[in-house]
Amino acid sequence: MSTLSTITLEQPQLINAIDTIWVAICGAIIFFMEGGFALLEAGFVRSKNAMSIIAKVIIDITFGGIAFYLIGFGIAYGNSNGWFAFDTGITTKDLGLGLTVSNKLFWFIQLGFAIAAISIVSGAVAERMKIWSYAIYVFIFCAVMYPLVANWVWNPNGWLALRGFNDFAGSAAVHAMGGFSALAAAIVLGPRIGKYRKNGEVNAIPGHNLPLAAIGAFILWFGWFGFNPGSTLGAVGNWELIGTVATNTFLASAAGGISTMFYTYFRYGQIDITMTINGVLAGLVAITAGCNVVGPNAAIIIGLIAGVLVDIAVLYIDKLKIDDPVGAIAVHGVNGFFGALAVGLFATDGGLFFGGGTAMLATQALGVLVIGAFGFVFTFILMKIMQKTVGIRISKVEESAGIDAVSFGVEAYSTFE
């Protein structure tokens, strides 16, 4: 047999091997983002609650991972009627996605998306939610809530997928879903003790370790280059798309950091580094939906808008007396919403600003509105039910003393004499 014939016969296996390596590496990078969530959130809360945040992120991965395996993946990628599917475990059937990797590896990278979505909520409920109640919520979120939205957006038979809704890596399905779920959870839980004065003024409760938070942000920033390019689900034949996605992801994130720096400097007279961290993340969130369909200049504009939007949103949420210790609602909810809409504005093929009319914008608006409303309403009802049954809020004594010492018997920082 000639060398050419051998190569031709082996080509499918080579494609499978290369794509498997690509998706496995990106999946591992996405998984590593949980370390970023843990450090970012731990740095943004008080030291007496730092270990409780670590515990919540561990619960995101463990409880959420098992739930997504047992139930969630089948709901998301089974034989859909447009709204939901039902299967258990990891099916061996063709998912209709044209995958060149195994269903098991596809499950693994999708697991990263599911636990990233629930980790958004962990920041908004920091310092005041019961650990076991949170575990119940995580299981339900990753078993039912997130998978339903993934079904609508990414299942080939999902109703939003069939309408042409473009959410390449999850501005809506991951970030808006997580952000608006976080909004509902924070409302039901109520603010931390001492967060708002009787006269309505906001009492700032600064994080205890901003360098730690910054390291977490850098890890998340790095992880996004698995999150977005990895959504190609294959490397062979996708080199131009991967380059576009990676470039747009960086440009939007850098622009988000720049605009937040300038905005906070001119508004407050000095650069707010904590807000700049969230500005970078906001740019990343906003570009995630359209990183495959917008040009690099549009990516910069999207990032610039996101970097300003996050600061405005944080202040407005505080005025509503909704306590979000890490800014998760503003970063993920508000900018996930904006990112989905930005596709309808800036997409080079069909975007409003590129002569495409309003059809794509209307589809994007419909999709993200439904996703945001679903996340908010489902979480609000579930949290209310748990509030009336198992309880969701720690005691005042525990909140004052710190969750770490009371619930875990350990503190983040020990002093030895």
N, C-alpha and C positions, 0 to 999 in steps of 0.2 A: 504493500500500500504506500502511495506517495506521501511525502511530508504534507503537501497541501490537503490531501484527503483526510489525513490524520487530524490536522488542525480544524478542518471543517466539522468532523465528527465530534471533536472534543470542545468545540466552541460553546455550546450550551453549558457545559460543566465549568468552563473558564468564567463565563458570565456569572454563573451562580456563585462560584468561589469568590470572585472579586466583589460582587455585591454583598455577599455574606460578611466579608471582612469589613466593608464600609459600614454596613448597618450595625454590626456588632460593636465597632469602635464608637460610632455615634451614640448607640444605646448606652454604652458604658459612660460616655461623657455626660449624657443627660442624667443618668443615675447619680453621677458625682455632683450634680447641681443641688442635691439634697443637703450636701455639706455646706453649700453656699447659703441655702435657706436657714440652716441651723445657726451658722455663725452670724449672719446678718441680723436675724431676729434676736439672738442672744445678746448681741451688742446693743440693740435698740431698746432693750428692756432693762429693768433694774437688776443689780447683781443677785438680789435675793430670789429672783425668779429665772435665772439663766438656765439652770438645769431642767426646769419644767419645760422650757422651749425645746431643749434637746430631746426630752422624753416625747413631746408631741410630734417632732419630726420622725423619730423612730417609729412611733405609732402610725404615722402617715405611710411609711414604707412597709411595715410588717402587716398591720391590719388591712391597710389599703391594698397591698400587694396580693394578699390571700383572697380578698374580696374580688379583686379584678380578675384573678385566675378562676375562682369558682363560678362566678356569675357574670361579672362585668364584661369580660371580653366577648362572651356569647351574645349578650344584649347589644353590644356595639357592632359586631361584625358577623353575626349570624345572618340567616336569610330574612332580610328586613321586609316589612310591609310598608315601609316608608317612615314609620314612627318608632318601631322597636322590633327587636328580634328576640328569640329565646334559644339559648344553647348553654351547655355547661362545659367547663374546662376549655381546652384549646382544640378546636375542631381541625380535622385533617382535610376537610372539604376545600375546594377552590373558593376563595373569598371574593372573586370577581374583580380583584384589584390589579391583576397582571403582575403579581409578585414574582421576583426571581430569588427570593429567600424563603426559608421555611416559615410556616405559620407560627412556630414556636419562637423564632427570632423576631418576627413581626409582633407577637404578643409582648416580648421583652421591651422593645422600643416604645410600644404603646403604653406599657406599664409606667415608663418614665413620664409620659404625658399625664397620666391619671394621677400619679402621686405629686406631680408638680402642681396640678390644679388644686388638690386638697391642701397642699402646703401653704398656699396663698391664704386660706382661711385660718391656719394656725397662728399667723402673725396678728390678725385682727382680734382674736379672742385671747391673746396673751395676758398673763398675770391675773386671770380671774375665772377661768373655766375649769370645772372638775375633769380630771384626767380620764376617768372611765366613761363619763358622758361624752367626752371628746372622741374616745375610741369607738363608741357606738355610732356617732355621726360620721366618722371616717369610713367605717365599714359600709354604711348605707350610701355614702357619697360615691365610693369607688365601685360598689356593686350595682347601683341603679342610676344615680343622678348623672354623673359624668358619662357613663356609657350610653345613656339615652341621647345626650347631646352629640356625642361622637357618632352615633348611628345616623342622626339627621345630617351631619356635616360630611362625614368621610365614608360611610357605607355607600357603595355604589347605587343602592336603591333608596337611600335616605331622601326625604322630601326636600331638604335644602340642597343636597348634592344635585338632585334632578333639576332644580331651579337655576343652577349655575352659581350658587353661592361659593365665593372664593375665600377660603380661610386656610391658607397653605399650611401653616404650622400652629395655628391655634390662638390668634388674638381674641377670637370670640369663644371657641369651644373650650379652651383652657383658661385664658386670662379673664375674659368678661364673666364666664361661668363662675370661676373661683372668686373674682372680685365682688360680684353682686351677691353671691352666697355669703361672703365675708361681711358684707353690709348688713344683711338680715341677721346674721349671728351676733354682730356687735350691737345692733339695736335691741334685740331680745335680752342679751346679757346685761346691757347697761354699762355705764362708764366705770372705770376704776375709782376707788375711794380717793377723794381729793382732786380729781381731774378737773372738775368745774366748780367754781365758787358760787355762792348763793346769788350773787349779783349777775351771774351769767358769764363772768370772765373766765377765760381758759387758763388753767394752772399748768404750765408746761412741766412734764415729767420726763426729763432727758434720759437717754440711754446711758448705761454705765460704762460702755467700752466702744467708742466710735472706731478705733483702729480695727477691732474685731469685726464690727459691722462692715467696714470697708473691705476687709479680706473676703468676707462673705459675698459682697457685691462683685468683687473681681472674679471669684469662682463662678458666680452666676453668669457673669459676662462671658467668661470662657465657655461655660456650658452651653450658651446660646448658639455657639458655632457647631455644636452637635445637634441641638434642638432644631434649628432652621435648615441647615444643609442636609441633616439626616432625614428630613421629611421627604427628600427625593426618593428614599427607599431603594436606592440603587446608584452605583457610580458609573457603570458602563452606559455610554450614550448620553450621560447627563452632565458631562464636564462643563459645558457652557452654563447650564442651569445652576449647577453648584457654585460656580464662580459668581454668577449674578446674585444668588441668595446670600452668599458670604459677604460680598461687597456691600450690598444694601443693608445687611444686618449691622456691619461695622459703622457705616456712614450715619445711619439713623441714631445709633447709640452715642456716637461721638457728638453729633449735633444736639442730642438731648442734654448731654452734660454741659455743652457750651451755652445753650440757651438758658438753662437753669442758673448757671454761674452769673451771666449778665443780668438776668431778671432779678435774682435775689440781691445782687450788688446795687442795682439802681432802685430797688424797692425798699431795701432795709439798710443800705449804706455799707454792707459788707457781704462777701460771698458766704452763703450757707452751704457748708460742705455736706451735711447730712441730707439736705434737699438735693444737692448735686448728685449724690449717690443715687437717689430715687429718680433724678432726671435721666441719668444714663439708663436705668432700668425701664423707665417710661418709654424712652426711645426704642429700646429693644422690644417691649411689648407691642408698641404701635406698629412696628414694621413687620411683625411676625405674620400677619394675615396676608400682606401683599408683597412680601419680599421676592416672590417669583414673577410678579407681573408689573412692577413699577421700575422706572429708571433710577440711576444713582442720584441725579439731582432731586428727583421727587423724594427719594429716601431721606435726603438731608432736610428737605422742607418738613416732612412728616416728623422727623426727630426734633427739629426746632420747635414745632407746635407742641409736641408731647412734653418737652422739657419745661415749657411755661404752664401748660395745662395741669401738670402734676402739682405744682405749688398752689395754683388757684384752687384746685380740688381739695387739697389738704386743709386749707384755711376754711373753705366752705363747709366741709364735713365737720370740722371742729365747731363752727358756728351753730350747726344743727345739734350739737352736743352728742355726737356719735364718736366714741372713743376708739381710735384705731392706732395702737402703739407704734406700728411700723410703717404706716402709710399704705397698706396693702390695697385698700379700696381705691385710692387715687391712682396708684401705680398700675394695678392690674384691671380693676373694674372700669374706671373712667378711660384709661388709655387703651384697654382692650376694645372698648366700645368705639373709641375714635379710630383705632387701627382698622377695624372692620369697615367703617365708613370710608376711610381713606382709600381703600381699594376702588370704591365706586367713583372717587374723585380723581385719582392719579394713575390708574391702570392705563398703560400705553395702548391697550386694545379694549376699548369700551368705556374707559373712564370719562367722566363728565368734562374734565379739563382738556381732554384729548379728542373731543368731538364725538364722544360716544353717547351723548344724551343722558337721560336719567334712569334708564332701565336697570343698569348694573347697580347704581346707587340705591335704587328702590329695593332691589333684592338683598343687597348688603344690609340696609337699614332694617328690613323685615327680619332677616336672620338674627342679627345681633340683639334686636329688641326682644324677640321670642326667647332667645337663649338667656339674656340677662333677667328677664321677667321670670322665667322658669327657675333659674338658680335662686333668685330672691324669694319667690313664693314658697317653693319646696322647702328651703332651709328655714324660713320663718315659721311655717307650720310644724315642721319636725322639731325645731328648737322649743316651740311652745308646748308641744306634747311632752318632750323630755323635761321641760321646766315643771310641768304639773305632775310628773311621775317620778323619775329618778333624780331630778334636780340637775341643774347645769352650772350653778355658781358656787364657788368655794365660800366658806364662812368668812365673816369679817375678821375674826381672829387670825385665820390662816392667811388672808390677804394682807393684813398688817404685818404679820411676822415674816411672811414670804413662803411661797409654795415649797421651795426646795427643802427648807429645814423641817417643815411640818409634814409634808407628804412623802418626801424621799429620804429624810434623815441625813442629808448631805448638802453641803454648800459648794458653790462654784469655786470659791477661793477660800482656802484654809490658811490660817496663820499659825506657824509653829514657833515656839519660843525656846 
